[in-house]
Amino acid sequence: MKSISLYVDKDTYLTRMHPFTKLCYILTAVAASLIAGKLWAFAIFIGISLVMLISGKIMKKVFPLIAFSFTILITIFLIHGLFNHENANLMFQLGPLKFYREGMMYALRISCNVLNMLLAFAVFVLTTKPAELVEDLEQAGFSPKIGYVISSVFQIVPQMSGTMNTILDAQRSRGLETEGNLVTRAKSFLPLISPVVMSSGKICEDPGRMKKLPGFLYEKQPSDQKHRNLTAEGCIIFGRKRITAQRASHTPAARPRSYMPDG
């Protein structure tokens, strides 16, 4: 069965690194840059993350995430550069649009923070097997429920991506246009939103995955006690069936009543 995960097995030092070490890097990168509050702090950790991604041979997997985030970041620059309540000093003007220094600097800090968190989490997600992370968490004393939740979160994005590709293939087979200009792509993308989002929740209801983490559904019990319980239950069911069969075999068949004519 194909593994549903963002993990990329490149057999590098990042894939061999302990998951807790990478979690500590995420906390350090996010917390230190926010505490410092300076652009140089964001730039340092963004540079470190880029070096790790390039050396880990997974930079190609990050390009789509960066491209998607830039659409959001451009919107942030437009909103704060034009309408931030602290805008006072004009920075530049594009026709009727006036962009102010205060709003642009505020948007720049937000954008650096988003990129910093995105790249730091990419280092962790793309180089960590969900199964190994769950196992390490359980060995550290965490509940299996937490491991199941984390495993589900790791699988939501690839599950949505796989569902979207399946729907796009179905649309192409029916002759619908899915490639072309922006309007054509938008028409083919909008119908995907509802089924992709709705189907992504089914991953949490898959009993095959839930059986891999039995602590999420029921309390663990010793294997011998479980075997005894199953054996006793089987004996009771078998005994009831045997008694029912014996009663059915000894019950005399009802004879049809004969009617004699009155004479």
PABA-552563 format. One record per residue (C-alpha): x, y, z; residue in three letters. Coordinates in Angstrom, 1 decimal, padded with zeros to 4 digits, m for minus. Each point is the difference from the previous one (the first is absolute). Example, Ala and Ser with C-alpha at 12.3 -4.5 7.8 and 13.67 -1.06 7.14 Angstrom:
BEGIN
DONU      X      Y      Z   r
DONU  012.3 m004.5  007.8 ALA
DONU  001.4  003.4 m000.7 SER
This chain:
BEGIN
DONU      X      Y      Z   r
DONU  000.0  000.0  000.0 MET
DONU  001.3  003.4 m000.9 LYS
DONU  001.1  002.1  002.9 SER
DONU m001.9  003.3  000.4 ILE
DONU  002.6  002.4  001.3 SER
DONU  002.1  003.1 m000.9 LEU
DONU  003.1 m001.8  001.2 TYR
DONU  002.8 m000.2 m002.7 VAL
DONU  002.5 m002.7  000.6 ASP
DONU  003.4  001.4 m001.2 LYS
DONU  002.1 m001.8  002.5 ASP
DONU  001.7  003.1  001.2 THR
DONU  001.0  001.3  003.5 TYR
DONU m003.4  001.7  000.3 LEU
DONU m001.9 m003.3 m000.4 THR
DONU  002.3 m001.7  002.5 ARG
DONU m000.3  002.8  002.5 MET
DONU m002.3 m000.6  003.0 HIS
DONU m003.5  001.5 m000.4 PRO
DONU  000.3  001.8  003.4 PHE
DONU  003.2  001.7 m001.2 THR
DONU m001.9  001.5 m003.0 LYS
DONU m002.9  001.0  002.3 LEU
DONU  002.4  001.9  002.2 CYS
DONU  001.3  001.7 m003.1 TYR
DONU m003.5  001.1 m000.9 ILE
DONU m000.6  001.4  003.4 LEU
DONU  003.3  001.8  000.0 THR
DONU m000.4  001.5 m003.4 ALA
DONU m003.5  001.3  000.6 VAL
DONU  000.5  001.1  003.7 ALA
DONU  003.4  001.7 m000.5 ALA
DONU m001.0  002.0 m003.0 SER
DONU m003.3  001.1  001.6 LEU
DONU  001.8  001.0  003.3 ILE
DONU  002.7  001.9 m001.9 ALA
DONU m002.6  001.7 m002.2 GLY
DONU  002.7  001.1 m002.5 LYS
DONU  000.1 m000.7 m003.7 LEU
DONU  003.6 m001.3  000.3 TRP
DONU m001.2 m002.7  002.4 ALA
DONU m002.6 m001.2 m002.5 PHE
DONU  002.6  000.1 m002.8 ALA
DONU  002.4 m002.1  002.0 ILE
DONU m002.4 m002.8  000.7 PHE
DONU m001.4  000.1 m003.5 ILE
DONU  003.5 m000.4 m001.3 GLY
DONU  000.7 m002.9  002.3 ILE
DONU m003.2 m001.8 m001.1 SER
DONU  000.9  000.6 m003.7 LEU
DONU  003.4 m001.5  000.6 VAL
DONU m001.5 m003.0  001.7 MET
DONU m002.6 m000.6 m002.7 LEU
DONU  002.6  000.3 m002.8 ILE
DONU  002.5 m002.3  001.7 SER
DONU m002.8 m002.4  000.8 GLY
DONU m000.8 m000.2 m003.8 LYS
DONU m003.7  000.9  000.6 ILE
DONU m000.1  003.6 m001.3 MET
DONU m002.1 m000.9 m003.0 LYS
DONU m002.8 m001.2  002.3 LYS
DONU  000.0  003.5  001.7 VAL
DONU m000.4  002.0 m003.2 PHE
DONU m003.8 m000.6 m000.2 PRO
DONU m000.5  001.0  003.6 LEU
DONU  002.0  003.2 m000.5 ILE
DONU m001.8  000.9 m003.2 ALA
DONU m003.4 m000.5  001.7 PHE
DONU  001.1  002.1  003.0 SER
DONU  001.1  002.9 m002.3 PHE
DONU m003.6  000.4 m001.1 THR
DONU m001.0  000.6  003.6 ILE
DONU  003.0  002.2  000.7 LEU
DONU m000.7  002.3 m003.0 ILE
DONU m003.5  000.5  001.4 THR
DONU  001.5  000.9  003.4 ILE
DONU  002.2  002.6 m001.6 PHE
DONU m002.9  001.5 m001.9 LEU
DONU m002.2  000.3  003.0 ILE
DONU  002.5  001.4  002.5 HIS
DONU  001.9  002.1 m002.6 GLY
DONU m003.2  001.8 m000.9 LEU
DONU m002.3 m000.1  003.0 PHE
DONU  002.1 m000.5  003.2 ASN
DONU m001.2  002.4  002.7 HIS
DONU  003.6  001.1  000.7 GLU
DONU  000.7  001.1 m003.6 ASN
DONU  001.6  003.5 m000.1 ALA
DONU  003.1  000.0 m002.2 ASN
DONU m000.5 m000.6 m003.7 LEU
DONU  002.4 m002.6 m001.3 MET
DONU m001.0 m000.2 m003.7 PHE
DONU m003.1  000.4 m002.2 GLN
DONU m001.3 m002.2 m002.8 LEU
DONU m002.6  002.1 m001.9 GLY
DONU m002.8  000.7  002.5 PRO
DONU  001.4 m002.5  002.6 LEU
DONU  002.2  001.5  002.7 LYS
DONU  002.1 m002.3  002.1 PHE
DONU  001.3  001.2  003.3 TYR
DONU  003.2 m001.0  001.8 ARG
DONU m001.6 m000.9  003.4 GLU
DONU m002.4 m002.5 m001.6 GLY
DONU  002.6 m001.5 m002.3 MET
DONU  002.4 m000.6  002.9 MET
DONU m002.8 m001.6  002.1 TYR
DONU m000.9 m002.2 m003.0 ALA
DONU  003.7 m000.9 m000.4 LEU
DONU  000.2 m001.2  003.6 ARG
DONU m003.1 m002.1 m000.4 ILE
DONU  001.3 m001.5 m003.3 SER
DONU  003.4 m000.8  001.6 CYS
DONU m001.7 m001.7  002.9 ASN
DONU m002.2 m002.1 m002.3 VAL
DONU  002.9 m001.1 m002.2 LEU
DONU  002.1 m000.8  003.1 ASN
DONU m002.8 m002.2  001.5 MET
DONU m000.7 m001.6 m003.4 LEU
DONU  003.6 m001.0 m000.7 LEU
DONU  000.6 m001.2  003.5 ALA
DONU m003.0 m002.2 m000.1 PHE
DONU  001.0 m001.2 m003.5 ALA
DONU  003.3 m001.2  001.4 VAL
DONU m001.9 m002.1  002.6 PHE
DONU m003.0 m001.3 m002.1 VAL
DONU  002.0 m000.9 m003.1 LEU
DONU  002.7 m001.9  001.9 THR
DONU m002.0 m001.8  002.7 THR
DONU m001.9 m003.2 m000.3 LYS
DONU m003.4  000.3  001.8 PRO
DONU  000.3 m003.6  001.3 ALA
DONU  003.4  000.7  001.5 GLU
DONU m001.3  003.2  001.6 LEU
DONU m003.0 m001.8  001.5 VAL
DONU  002.2 m002.8  001.3 GLU
DONU  002.5  002.5  001.6 ASP
DONU m002.9  001.9  001.6 LEU
DONU m001.4 m003.2  001.5 GLU
DONU  003.5 m001.1  001.3 GLN
DONU  000.3  003.4  001.6 ALA
DONU m003.2 m000.6  002.0 GLY
DONU m002.6  001.8 m002.1 PHE
DONU m003.5 m001.5 m000.5 SER
DONU m000.7 m002.0 m003.2 PRO
DONU m002.8  002.5 m000.6 LYS
DONU  002.5  002.8 m000.6 ILE
DONU  001.9 m002.2 m002.4 GLY
DONU m003.2 m000.7 m001.9 TYR
DONU m000.9  003.7 m000.3 VAL
DONU  003.5  000.9 m001.2 ILE
DONU  000.0 m002.8 m002.5 SER
DONU m003.4  001.1 m001.4 SER
DONU  001.3  003.6 m000.3 VAL
DONU  003.0 m001.1 m001.9 PHE
DONU m002.2 m001.9 m002.5 GLN
DONU m002.7  002.7 m000.6 ILE
DONU  002.0  002.0 m002.6 VAL
DONU  001.2 m003.0 m002.1 PRO
DONU m003.5 m001.4  000.2 GLN
DONU m001.5  003.2 m001.3 MET
DONU  002.6  000.1 m002.7 SER
DONU m000.7 m003.5 m001.1 GLY
DONU m003.7  000.6 m000.1 THR
DONU  000.4  003.1 m002.0 MET
DONU  002.2 m001.8 m002.6 ASN
DONU m002.6 m002.8 m000.3 THR
DONU m002.8  002.5 m000.6 ILE
DONU  002.1  001.9 m002.6 LEU
DONU  000.7 m003.3 m001.8 ASP
DONU m003.8 m000.7  000.0 ALA
DONU m000.7  003.4 m001.4 GLN
DONU  002.6 m000.4 m002.8 ARG
DONU m001.5 m003.4 m000.9 SER
DONU m003.4  001.7 m000.4 ARG
DONU  001.5  002.6 m002.4 GLY
DONU  000.0  003.0  002.4 LEU
DONU  002.8  002.5 m000.3 GLU
DONU  002.2  000.1  003.0 THR
DONU  003.0  001.8 m001.5 GLU
DONU  000.4  003.4 m001.6 GLY
DONU m000.4  003.6  001.1 ASN
DONU m000.9  001.1  003.4 LEU
DONU m003.7  000.1 m000.6 VAL
DONU  000.0 m003.6 m001.3 THR
DONU  002.0 m001.2  003.0 ARG
DONU m002.3  001.8  002.4 ALA
DONU m003.1 m001.7 m001.6 LYS
DONU  001.6 m003.4  000.4 SER
DONU  001.2  000.7  003.5 PHE
DONU m003.1  001.4  001.7 LEU
DONU m002.0 m003.3 m000.3 PRO
DONU  002.9 m001.8  001.8 LEU
DONU m000.3  001.9  003.2 ILE
DONU m003.0 m001.7  001.6 SER
DONU  000.8 m003.7 m000.8 PRO
DONU  003.7  000.4  000.8 VAL
DONU m000.7  001.6  003.4 VAL
DONU m002.8 m002.4  000.9 MET
DONU  002.0 m003.1 m001.0 SER
DONU  003.0  001.0  001.9 SER
DONU m001.9 m000.5  003.3 GLY
DONU m000.6 m003.6 m000.9 LYS
DONU  003.7 m000.8  000.8 ILE
DONU m000.8  000.4  003.7 CYS
DONU m002.8 m002.6 m000.4 GLU
DONU  002.0 m002.7 m001.7 ASP
DONU m000.2 m003.1  002.2 PRO
DONU  003.1 m001.5 m001.6 GLY
DONU  002.1  002.9  001.3 ARG
DONU m001.7  000.2  003.3 MET
DONU  000.8 m003.7  000.7 LYS
DONU  003.6  000.9 m000.2 LYS
DONU m000.4  002.1  003.1 LEU
DONU m002.4 m002.1  002.2 PRO
DONU  000.5  002.3  003.0 GLY
DONU m002.1  002.6 m001.8 PHE
DONU m003.1 m002.1  000.2 LEU
DONU  000.3 m002.2  003.0 TYR
DONU  002.2 m000.6  003.0 GLU
DONU  002.8 m002.5 m000.4 LYS
DONU m000.2 m003.3  001.8 GLN
DONU  002.4 m002.9  000.4 PRO
DONU  000.0 m002.3 m003.0 SER
DONU m000.7 m003.1  002.1 ASP
DONU m003.0  001.7  001.7 GLN
DONU m001.3  001.1 m003.4 LYS
DONU  000.4 m003.6 m001.3 HIS
DONU m001.9 m001.4  002.9 ARG
DONU m002.8  002.5 m000.5 ASN
DONU m000.3 m000.9 m003.7 LEU
DONU  000.2 m003.7  000.8 THR
DONU m002.8  000.2  002.6 ALA
DONU m002.2  002.1 m002.3 GLU
DONU  000.5 m002.5 m002.8 GLY
DONU m000.9 m002.9  002.2 CYS
DONU m003.3  001.7  001.1 ILE
DONU m001.0  000.7 m003.6 ILE
DONU  000.9 m003.5 m001.1 PHE
DONU m001.9 m001.5  002.9 GLY
DONU m003.2  002.0 m000.8 ARG
DONU  000.2 m001.0 m003.7 LYS
DONU  000.4 m003.7  001.1 ARG
DONU m003.0  000.1  002.3 ILE
DONU m002.2  001.7 m002.6 THR
DONU  001.0 m002.6 m002.6 ALA
DONU m000.8 m002.9  002.4 GLN
DONU m003.4  001.4  000.9 ARG
DONU m000.8  000.4 m003.7 ALA
DONU  001.0 m003.6 m000.8 SER
DONU m002.1 m001.6  002.9 HIS
DONU m003.1  002.1 m000.6 THR
DONU m002.6 m002.3 m001.7 PRO
DONU m001.4  001.3 m003.2 ALA
DONU m003.6  001.1  000.1 ALA
DONU m002.3 m002.6 m001.7 ARG
DONU m002.7  001.3 m002.3 PRO
DONU m003.5 m000.4  001.5 ARG
DONU m002.3 m002.4 m001.8 SER
DONU m003.6  000.8 m000.4 TYR
DONU m002.4 m003.0 m000.1 MET
DONU m003.3  000.6 m001.7 PRO
DONU m003.1 m000.4  002.2 ASP
DONU m001.8 m003.1 m000.9 GLY
